[in-house]
Amino acid sequence: IWTLASTLFYSARSVDGNLRVIFLPAVIAALATFKLIQRSSTGGLYSKIFKSAALPTAVIVLLPFALVIKAPDPYSTWSRVIEHDKNEKWTWESIANKPVARTYLELTKLGYDKIGLMSSEGNAISIVTGGENILAVNALADLAISAEINRLICVKLSLSGVNHVLTEGKYEQNFPCDGMTNPKILANGSVTLFDYKSPSQG
């Protein structure tokens, strides 16, 4: 239950593929648990079926509660569920009011098409606005971790097919990825809009 809860809680908060390793102990634990159930089922057929169904049933029933009490903070997680605090960072309204989200919606109304998003909390912003999150890390600052991470993100951008890139922050010169040109600083310096042409297109 703990493994499954951890997977669902962090699935939208981590880089693709980082969480797959936790399924290794999950498989081992599942096999061991079912073996114990099998050995303890000494009654008739009805008793065996009941005992075998007890674990999956418990998982289904307890999983929502496990997601609420899971780290980092039970109170914070519960506030997200009931939207107790409208200023809390994970509510729909707070995401929609972020400068990147507001600017994206304004640009689409002005006729801009194929805009890719590069921002922290890009998955949440993508859900709220309908835009495409083309950042494969948690934040733009992660680009500075290594040259390899920077290269992989630029490759993902080149395959995205976008004509513009909307980034969080103020950039007065070209972005690290080739093909991002003509930066326009918008929303009082909170975001920057780049024109984009994939280097593979010449």
C-alpha positions as CSV (number, residue, x, y, z in Angstrom):
1,I,0.0,0.0,0.0
2,W,2.9,2.4,0.9
3,T,4.6,1.7,-2.4
4,L,1.4,2.3,-4.5
5,A,0.6,5.4,-2.5
6,S,4.1,6.8,-3.1
7,T,3.9,6.1,-6.8
8,L,0.6,8.0,-7.2
9,F,1.7,10.9,-5.0
10,Y,4.9,11.5,-6.8
11,S,4.0,10.5,-10.3
12,A,3.3,14.0,-11.5
13,R,6.1,15.5,-9.5
14,S,9.2,13.7,-10.8
15,V,11.1,13.3,-14.1
16,D,9.7,10.6,-16.3
17,G,11.0,7.1,-15.4
18,N,12.5,7.9,-12.1
19,L,9.8,6.1,-10.1
20,R,9.8,2.8,-12.0
21,V,12.4,1.3,-9.6
22,I,10.0,1.3,-6.7
23,F,8.0,-1.4,-8.5
24,L,10.8,-3.9,-7.8
25,P,10.2,-4.1,-4.0
26,A,6.5,-3.9,-4.8
27,V,6.6,-7.1,-6.8
28,I,8.7,-8.9,-4.2
29,A,6.3,-7.8,-1.4
30,A,3.2,-8.8,-3.4
31,L,4.6,-12.3,-4.1
32,A,5.6,-12.8,-0.4
33,T,2.2,-11.6,0.8
34,F,0.2,-13.9,-1.5
35,K,2.4,-16.8,-0.5
36,L,1.6,-16.1,3.2
37,I,-2.1,-15.9,2.4
38,Q,-1.9,-19.2,0.5
39,R,-0.1,-21.0,3.5
40,S,-2.6,-19.6,6.0
41,S,-5.7,-20.7,4.0
42,T,-6.4,-24.0,5.6
43,G,-10.2,-23.8,5.5
44,G,-12.6,-24.7,2.7
45,L,-12.9,-23.1,-0.7
46,Y,-15.0,-20.2,0.6
47,S,-12.4,-19.4,3.3
48,K,-9.6,-19.4,0.7
49,I,-11.4,-17.1,-1.6
50,F,-12.3,-14.7,1.2
51,K,-8.7,-14.6,2.5
52,S,-7.2,-14.1,-0.9
53,A,-9.6,-11.2,-1.6
54,A,-8.9,-9.5,1.7
55,L,-5.6,-7.9,0.6
56,P,-6.7,-6.4,-2.8
57,T,-9.9,-5.1,-1.0
58,A,-7.8,-3.5,1.7
59,V,-5.6,-1.8,-0.9
60,I,-8.6,-0.4,-2.7
61,V,-10.2,0.9,0.5
62,L,-7.1,2.3,2.2
63,L,-5.3,3.8,-0.9
64,P,-7.2,7.1,-0.8
65,F,-6.4,7.5,2.9
66,A,-2.8,6.6,2.3
67,L,-2.6,9.3,-0.4
68,V,-3.9,11.9,2.1
69,I,-1.5,11.1,5.0
70,K,1.5,10.5,2.8
71,A,4.5,13.0,3.1
72,P,5.4,15.8,2.8
73,D,2.6,17.2,5.1
74,P,-0.8,15.6,5.8
75,Y,-2.4,19.0,6.5
76,S,-1.1,20.4,3.2
77,T,-2.3,17.4,1.3
78,W,-5.7,17.5,2.9
79,S,-6.0,21.2,2.1
80,R,-5.4,20.4,-1.6
81,V,-8.1,17.7,-1.5
82,I,-10.8,20.0,0.0
83,E,-9.4,23.3,-1.4
84,H,-9.6,24.8,2.0
85,D,-7.3,27.6,1.2
86,K,-7.9,29.2,-2.2
87,N,-4.5,30.8,-2.1
88,E,-2.8,27.4,-1.6
89,K,-0.4,26.7,-4.5
90,W,-2.1,23.6,-5.8
91,T,-5.7,24.8,-6.3
92,W,-7.0,25.3,-9.8
93,E,-7.4,29.0,-9.3
94,S,-3.8,29.5,-8.1
95,I,-2.3,27.6,-11.1
96,A,-4.6,29.5,-13.6
97,N,-3.4,32.8,-12.1
98,K,0.3,32.1,-12.5
99,P,1.9,34.6,-15.0
100,V,2.8,31.8,-17.4
101,A,-0.7,30.4,-17.5
102,R,-2.4,33.8,-17.9
103,T,0.1,34.9,-20.6
104,Y,-0.4,31.6,-22.5
105,L,-4.2,32.0,-22.5
106,E,-3.9,35.7,-23.7
107,L,-1.5,34.7,-26.5
108,T,-3.8,32.0,-27.8
109,K,-6.6,34.5,-27.9
110,L,-4.4,36.8,-30.0
111,G,-3.9,34.1,-32.6
112,Y,-0.5,32.6,-31.5
113,D,-0.5,28.9,-32.2
114,K,1.7,25.9,-31.2
115,I,3.1,27.5,-28.1
116,G,5.2,25.2,-25.9
117,L,5.5,25.8,-22.1
118,M,8.7,25.7,-20.1
119,S,7.9,26.4,-16.5
120,S,8.0,25.0,-13.0
121,E,4.8,23.0,-12.3
122,G,4.5,22.6,-16.0
123,N,2.3,19.6,-15.8
124,A,-0.3,21.4,-13.7
125,I,-0.2,24.5,-15.9
126,S,-0.6,22.2,-19.0
127,I,-3.7,20.7,-17.5
128,V,-5.3,24.0,-16.6
129,T,-4.5,25.8,-19.9
130,G,-4.4,23.0,-22.4
131,G,-0.9,24.0,-23.5
132,E,1.9,21.5,-24.1
133,N,4.5,21.1,-21.4
134,I,7.9,20.6,-23.2
135,L,10.0,20.8,-20.1
136,A,11.2,17.3,-19.0
137,V,12.4,18.4,-15.6
138,N,10.8,20.1,-12.6
139,A,12.1,23.6,-13.2
140,L,14.1,25.7,-15.6
141,A,16.9,25.8,-13.0
142,D,17.4,22.1,-13.5
143,L,19.0,22.9,-16.9
144,A,22.1,23.9,-15.0
145,I,22.5,20.5,-13.4
146,S,24.5,19.1,-16.3
147,A,25.2,19.6,-20.0
148,E,23.5,16.2,-20.6
149,I,20.2,17.3,-19.1
150,N,20.3,20.5,-21.1
151,R,21.0,18.5,-24.3
152,L,18.1,16.1,-23.6
153,I,15.6,19.0,-23.1
154,C,16.7,20.7,-26.3
155,V,16.2,17.4,-28.1
156,K,12.7,17.1,-26.7
157,L,12.0,20.7,-27.8
158,S,13.2,20.0,-31.3
159,L,10.7,17.1,-31.6
160,S,7.8,19.0,-30.2
161,G,6.7,20.8,-33.4
162,V,6.1,24.1,-31.6
163,N,6.5,27.6,-33.2
164,H,6.9,29.5,-30.0
165,V,8.2,28.8,-26.5
166,L,6.8,30.5,-23.4
167,T,9.3,30.4,-20.5
168,E,9.1,31.3,-16.9
169,G,11.4,34.2,-16.0
170,K,13.1,37.1,-17.8
171,Y,15.5,36.3,-20.6
172,E,17.1,39.1,-22.6
173,Q,19.1,36.9,-24.9
174,N,18.8,33.5,-26.6
175,F,17.9,30.5,-24.5
176,P,20.4,27.6,-24.2
177,C,18.5,25.6,-26.8
178,D,19.3,26.4,-30.5
179,G,16.4,27.7,-32.5
180,M,14.9,29.9,-29.7
181,T,15.2,33.5,-30.9
182,N,13.7,36.9,-30.7
183,P,12.9,37.0,-26.9
184,K,9.9,39.1,-25.9
185,I,9.6,39.9,-22.2
186,L,6.0,39.9,-21.1
187,A,3.9,40.1,-17.9
188,N,6.1,42.7,-16.2
189,G,9.2,40.6,-16.7
190,S,7.7,37.4,-15.3
191,V,7.8,35.4,-18.6
192,T,9.5,35.4,-21.9
193,L,8.2,34.4,-25.3
194,F,10.6,33.0,-27.9
195,D,10.1,32.3,-31.5
196,Y,11.2,28.8,-32.3
197,K,12.4,26.9,-35.3
198,S,13.9,23.5,-34.9
199,P,17.6,23.3,-36.0
200,S,16.7,20.2,-37.9
201,Q,14.5,22.3,-40.2
202,G,17.5,24.3,-41.3
